Amino acid sequence: MLKEPISITALSSISALGESLEEVWQSYNRNEHFLSEALIGEQKVWVSQLPETIKLKIEDLRHSDAKYKHLDDSVLFAILSARKAIESAGWEKGSNFGINIGSSRGATSLFEKYHEEFLRDGKSATLSSPTTTLGNISSWVAHDLKSKGPEISHSITCSTALHAVLNAVAWIQSGMTDQFLVGGSEAPLTPFTIAQMQALKVYSKMSSRAQSRDEYPCKAMNLDKNQNTMVLGEAAGLACLEKGTKKHALALIEGIGYATEPLEHSVSISTDAQCFQDSMKMALGNLDPSQVDAVVMHAPGTIKGDQTEFNAIQKVFGHTVPFLTTNKWKLGHTFGASGLLSLEMAVLMMKYQEYIGSPFFSNEKQSKPIGKVLVNAVGFGGNAVSILLKRPDAL
C-alpha cells in the first residue's frame, strides 16, 4: 500500500473503442467485439484497428508540422492522446510534469520500411535511426507539450504501460515531482509483427468461412478453448497522475505490486503464475482480499496465459474471488498500451458503478458497489504488475 494515495486526474485513449471516455464506455456496454478482418502484407488476419475518424485525425496531425511527417504511428498516437490528457487534467503546456510513455515494439512500421529499403539499396535513410529509437515517443510528446519535467521511455513488453505507472509513483513519492503523464502507445499492425506472433502459435486463426459478428475471434477468459486466440490491436492509453487526493480525481492509486519470476522458457510463466501471485499480494498489502470488488485481468486470449492468471487469482483470493473481467476479447491485445486500457476500464466501471463482464466467463451476480479494482498486466518473461485502484468516494 502507498504512503499516500496518488490521484488519476485524467485518462485519454484512442483505440477501436473510440477516443473519449463516454464513447469508450458506450462501446463497453455493447455486447460485441471491435475486431475486424484486414489485409496485413499479403495475408488476411484478425486485427483491432482505429476507427476512420481517429485515423483522419492522425493524418491531420502528421501534416500539421513538417517535423511530424516522418514520425511513426506509435509516436503520433501518443501525441494525440497526450494533448487530450493534459487538457482534461487542466495542465498547461510548458509546465513542469514528467513523461513516461513506453511501447513494446515501438516504431514497427518505420523500422520495417527502413529495413526493407536497406535490403534493397544497401544503405540506410538519414532519419532511420532518430525516428525508430525507443525514446522517440516520450521525447516527441515532451517536444509537443513543451514539458519541463523528466522524459522516460522503456519497453517491458505487454506490462509496459503499468510499469510506467509504477515508475511515476516512485518519482512522485520521492518528492522529485508532483505530476506525471504515463502510459503506452502501440502500432503493431505490420507484416513482421503479426508474423512474430504467428510464429509463437498464439495468434487467432481465420475461419474457413466468414465469421458473423456474434462470433468472437479472441476468446480471452474462455478457459475451455482448445487453441490460442490472441488478436493484435493498435492503440494509445495515457493517464495524468498527481500527488495526493485531488477533488477532481477519477480514481486513486492505493497500492502497487510487481514481480518477475525465474524463466523456464522465454515466453512462458509458471502454471500458477507465481509472478502474478507476488504482484497482487504486494499491491494488496495488508488489505483483506475480500475488499476487492473486481479484477481486470491481463488475459491475452492464449490457453496458458488466461489459465495461469486465473490460477494465480484463486491462490491469492481463495474463497473470496472477486468479479473477473478483461477487455481483450473486445479490442484485442494492444501490447505496451494494454495495461493502461485495462486501467481505463477499471476506472469507468467504478465511475458508472456497473460490472462489465466477458461473454466466456460466468461471474456470480454482483450487487455490491464497486469501490476497489485490481488491474493486472504481464509481459514476456513473467514481469507482472498489479495496480490497486480505489474509487475517490468509495462507499
C-alpha positions in Angstrom: 0.0 0.0 0.0 1.2 3.5 -0.7 2.2 6.0 1.9 -0.4 8.3 0.5 -2.8 7.8 -2.5 -1.9 9.2 -5.9 -4.8 10.6 -7.9 -5.5 9.8 -11.5 -6.9 13.2 -12.7 -7.3 12.4 -16.4 -7.4 9.4 -18.8 -7.1 9.6 -22.5 -7.0 6.8 -25.1 -7.5 6.0 -28.7 -8.5 2.5 -29.7 -11.1 0.6 -31.6 -13.5 1.5 -28.8 -13.2 5.2 -29.6 -11.4 8.3 -28.3 -13.5 9.8 -25.4 -14.3 8.3 -22.1 -18.0 8.5 -22.9 -17.5 6.8 -26.3 -15.3 4.1 -24.8 -17.9 3.4 -22.1 -20.7 3.1 -24.7 -18.5 0.6 -26.5 -18.1 -1.5 -23.4 -21.8 -1.6 -23.0 -22.3 -3.0 -26.5 -22.3 -6.8 -26.4 -20.0 -7.2 -29.4 -16.3 -7.2 -30.3 -14.5 -4.5 -32.2 -12.2 -6.8 -34.2 -12.1 -6.9 -37.9 -10.5 -8.7 -40.9 -7.6 -6.8 -42.5 -5.0 -7.4 -45.2 -1.7 -7.1 -43.5 1.1 -7.6 -46.0 -0.2 -10.4 -48.1 -2.4 -12.2 -45.6 -5.8 -11.6 -44.2 -5.8 -11.7 -40.4 -7.9 -10.5 -37.4 -6.9 -7.1 -36.0 -8.2 -4.3 -33.9 -8.0 -1.0 -35.8 -8.6 2.6 -35.0 -11.9 4.0 -36.4 -11.6 6.1 -39.6 -12.4 9.2 -37.7 -9.4 8.8 -35.5 -7.2 7.8 -38.4 -8.1 11.1 -40.1 -7.0 13.0 -37.0 -3.7 11.1 -37.0 -3.2 12.1 -40.7 -4.1 15.8 -39.9 -1.5 15.7 -37.1 1.1 14.2 -39.4 0.7 17.1 -41.8 0.3 19.8 -39.2 4.1 20.1 -38.7 6.9 19.3 -41.2 8.7 17.6 -38.3 5.8 15.2 -37.7 5.6 14.0 -41.3 8.2 11.2 -40.9 7.2 10.0 -37.4 5.9 6.5 -36.8 2.2 6.0 -35.9 3.1 4.9 -32.4 4.5 8.4 -31.8 1.6 10.2 -33.4 -0.9 8.1 -31.4 0.8 9.2 -28.2 0.9 12.9 -29.2 -2.8 13.0 -30.0 -3.7 11.2 -26.7 -1.3 13.3 -24.7 -2.8 16.6 -25.8 -6.2 15.4 -24.8 -4.9 14.1 -21.4 -3.3 17.3 -20.2 -6.3 19.3 -21.4 -8.6 17.1 -19.4 -6.4 17.4 -16.3 -6.1 21.1 -16.6 -2.3 21.0 -17.0 -0.8 23.8 -19.1 1.7 23.2 -22.0 5.2 24.1 -20.9 4.6 23.3 -17.2 6.7 21.1 -15.0 5.4 17.5 -15.3 7.2 14.2 -16.1 6.5 12.0 -19.1 6.9 8.2 -19.2 5.3 6.6 -22.2 6.6 3.2 -23.3 6.0 0.7 -26.1 6.5 -2.9 -26.6 7.5 -2.7 -30.2 8.0 1.0 -30.9 8.2 2.3 -34.4 7.3 -1.0 -36.1 6.1 0.4 -39.4 9.0 2.7 -39.9 11.5 0.1 -38.8 10.2 -2.4 -41.3 10.1 0.3 -44.0 13.7 1.4 -43.4 15.0 -2.2 -43.2 13.3 -3.1 -46.4 14.9 -0.1 -48.1 18.3 -1.1 -46.7 18.0 -4.7 -48.0 17.0 -3.2 -51.4 19.5 -0.4 -51.7 22.3 -1.4 -49.4 22.2 1.9 -47.4 20.1 3.4 -44.6 17.9 6.5 -44.8 19.1 9.6 -42.9 16.1 9.5 -40.4 16.2 5.8 -39.9 17.9 6.0 -36.5 16.3 9.0 -34.8 12.8 8.1 -35.8 13.0 4.5 -34.6 14.7 4.8 -31.2 12.8 3.6 -28.2 12.9 7.1 -26.6 11.2 8.5 -29.6 7.7 8.5 -28.1 8.3 10.4 -24.8 10.7 12.8 -26.5 8.3 13.9 -29.2 5.4 14.1 -26.7 7.6 16.3 -24.5 8.5 18.4 -27.5 4.9 18.8 -28.5 3.8 19.7 -24.9 6.9 21.7 -24.2 7.1 20.0 -20.8 9.9 20.8 -18.4 10.0 17.5 -16.4 11.9 14.3 -16.9 11.3 12.3 -20.1 11.5 8.5 -19.8 10.8 5.6 -22.2 11.0 1.9 -21.7 9.8 -1.4 -23.1 8.7 -4.2 -20.8 6.6 -5.9 -23.4 2.9 -6.2 -22.5 3.3 -4.7 -19.0 4.9 -1.5 -20.3 2.1 0.9 -19.6 1.6 -0.3 -16.0 5.4 -0.2 -15.4 5.2 3.5 -16.5 2.6 3.9 -13.7 5.0 2.2 -11.2 7.8 4.5 -12.2 5.7 7.6 -11.9 4.5 6.6 -8.5 8.2 6.2 -7.4 9.1 9.7 -8.7 6.1 11.3 -7.0 6.6 9.5 -3.7 10.2 10.5 -3.7 9.2 14.2 -3.8 11.1 14.9 -7.0 7.9 15.8 -8.9 4.2 16.1 -8.3 2.8 15.3 -11.7 3.5 12.6 -14.3 1.9 11.7 -17.7 2.2 8.0 -18.1 1.1 5.2 -20.5 1.9 3.3 -23.6 1.4 3.5 -27.3 1.4 0.7 -29.9 1.1 0.5 -33.7 1.8 -3.2 -34.2 -0.3 -4.0 -37.3 2.6 -4.7 -39.6 3.5 -7.9 -41.5 6.6 -8.7 -39.5 4.9 -8.1 -36.1 1.9 -10.3 -37.0 4.3 -12.9 -38.3 6.2 -13.0 -35.0 3.0 -13.7 -33.1 2.1 -16.4 -35.6 5.5 -18.0 -35.2 4.8 -18.3 -31.5 1.5 -20.1 -32.4 -0.6 -17.7 -30.3 -2.4 -15.7 -33.0 -6.1 -16.2 -33.7 -6.7 -18.1 -36.9 -9.0 -17.1 -39.7 -12.1 -19.3 -40.0 -12.5 -21.2 -43.3 -15.9 -19.4 -43.5 -16.9 -15.8 -42.9 -17.5 -15.3 -39.2 -20.6 -13.4 -38.1 -20.5 -10.5 -35.6 -21.8 -12.7 -32.8 -18.7 -14.9 -33.0 -15.5 -14.0 -31.3 -12.1 -14.2 -32.9 -10.4 -13.6 -29.5 -11.7 -15.8 -26.7 -10.0 -14.2 -23.8 -11.1 -15.7 -20.4 -12.6 -18.7 -22.2 -10.9 -21.3 -20.0 -12.2 -24.2 -22.2 -10.8 -23.1 -25.5 -8.5 -25.6 -27.4 -6.5 -23.1 -29.4 -4.8 -19.7 -28.8 -6.8 -16.7 -29.9 -4.6 -13.6 -29.5 -5.5 -10.7 -31.8 -3.3 -7.6 -32.0 -4.6 -4.0 -31.8 -3.4 -0.5 -32.3 -3.9 2.0 -29.5 -2.5 4.5 -27.1 -3.6 5.0 -23.5 -2.4 7.7 -21.2 -3.1 8.9 -17.6 -2.3 12.0 -15.6 -1.1 11.2 -12.1 -0.9 13.8 -9.3 0.4 13.6 -5.7 -2.2 13.2 -3.0 -6.0 13.1 -3.2 -7.4 15.6 -5.6 -11.1 16.7 -5.6 -11.3 16.1 -9.4 -9.7 12.6 -9.3 -11.2 9.9 -11.4 -9.6 7.3 -9.2 -6.9 6.8 -6.5 -3.9 4.5 -6.8 -3.9 2.8 -3.4 -1.4 0.0 -4.0 1.2 -1.1 -6.5 2.8 -4.5 -7.0 5.4 -6.0 -9.3 7.3 -9.3 -9.6 9.4 -11.2 -12.1 9.8 -15.0 -11.8 12.6 -17.2 -13.0 12.2 -18.3 -16.6 11.6 -21.8 -17.7 11.0 -20.5 -21.2 11.5 -17.1 -22.8 7.7 -16.6 -23.3 6.1 -18.6 -20.5 5.2 -18.2 -16.9 4.6 -20.9 -14.3 1.4 -22.9 -14.1 0.1 -20.8 -11.1 1.8 -17.6 -12.4 3.9 -17.0 -9.3 4.8 -13.5 -10.7 1.1 -12.6 -10.6 0.6 -14.0 -7.1 3.5 -11.9 -5.8 2.5 -8.7 -7.6 -1.1 -9.0 -6.5 -0.1 -9.7 -2.9 2.2 -6.7 -2.9 -0.5 -4.4 -4.3 -3.0 -5.6 -1.7 -0.5 -5.2 1.2 -2.5 -5.7 4.5 -5.8 -5.2 2.8 -8.3 -8.1 3.2 -8.7 -9.6 -0.3 -12.4 -9.7 0.2 -12.5 -5.9 -0.1 -11.5 -6.0 -3.7 -14.6 -5.9 -5.9 -13.2 -6.7 -9.3 -10.0 -7.7 -11.1 -9.3 -6.6 -14.6 -7.2 -9.5 -15.9 -4.4 -9.3 -18.4 -5.9 -12.5 -20.1 -4.4 -12.2 -23.6 -6.6 -14.9 -25.2 -4.0 -17.7 -25.1 -4.7 -21.0 -23.4 -1.8 -20.8 -20.9 -1.9 -17.1 -20.4 -5.5 -17.0 -19.4 -5.5 -20.2 -17.3 -2.3 -19.4 -15.3 -3.5 -15.9 -14.3 -6.9 -17.4 -13.2 -4.9 -20.0 -11.1 -2.9 -17.2 -9.5 -6.1 -15.2 -8.6 -7.6 -18.3 -7.0 -4.4 -18.7 -5.0 -4.4 -15.1 -3.7 -8.2 -14.7 -3.2 -9.1 -18.2 -2.1 -12.9 -18.4 -1.5 -13.4 -14.6 -2.0 -12.6 -14.4 -5.7 -14.0 -11.1 -6.9 -15.7 -10.3 -10.2 -13.3 -11.1 -13.0 -13.2 -9.4 -16.4 -11.0 -8.4 -19.3 -11.3 -6.3 -22.4 -9.1 -8.2 -24.9 -12.0 -10.2 -26.4 -13.4 -6.9 -27.4 -10.5 -4.8 -28.6 -7.6 -7.2 -28.9 -4.1 -7.1 -27.3 -2.5 -3.7 -27.7 0.8 -4.8 -26.3 2.5 -1.9 -24.5 -0.7 0.1 -24.3 -2.9 -2.7 -23.0 -2.3 -2.2 -19.3 -3.5 1.4 -19.4 -6.6 0.4 -21.4 -7.4 -2.1 -18.7 -6.9 0.6 -16.1 -9.3 2.8 -18.0 -11.9 0.1 -18.0 -11.5 -0.3 -14.2 -11.9 3.4 -13.7 -15.0 3.5 -15.9 -16.6 0.6 -14.0 -16.1 2.5 -10.8 -17.4 5.7 -12.2 -20.6 4.2 -13.6 -21.0 1.5 -10.9 -21.5 -1.2 -13.5 -19.8 -4.5 -13.8 -18.7 -5.3 -17.4 -18.1 -8.9 -18.0 -16.8 -11.3 -20.6 -19.0 -13.5 -22.8 -17.0 -16.5 -21.9 -16.7 -16.4 -18.1 -19.6 -16.6 -15.6 -19.3 -14.5 -12.5 -21.6 -14.6 -9.6 -24.1 -11.8 -9.8 -22.7 -8.8 -8.1 -24.9 -6.3 -6.1 -22.3 -4.5 -4.0 -20.9 -1.1 -5.1 -17.5 -1.1 -7.0 -15.1 0.6 -4.6 -11.8 -1.2 -5.3 -10.5 -2.8 -8.5 -7.2 -4.6 -9.1 -5.7 -4.3 -12.6 -3.1 -6.8 -13.9 -0.6 -6.9 -16.7 2.3 -9.2 -17.6 4.7 -9.4 -20.4 7.1 -12.0 -22.0 9.4 -13.1 -19.3 6.9 -13.1 -16.4 7.3 -9.4 -15.5 3.9 -8.8 -13.8 2.4 -5.6 -12.5 -0.7 -5.1 -10.3 -2.3 -1.7 -9.6 -5.0 -1.4 -6.8 -7.4 1.4 -7.6 -9.9 3.0 -5.3 -13.0 5.0 -6.1 -12.4 8.5 -4.7 -15.8 8.4 -2.9 -15.7 4.7 -2.3 -18.8 3.5 -0.5 
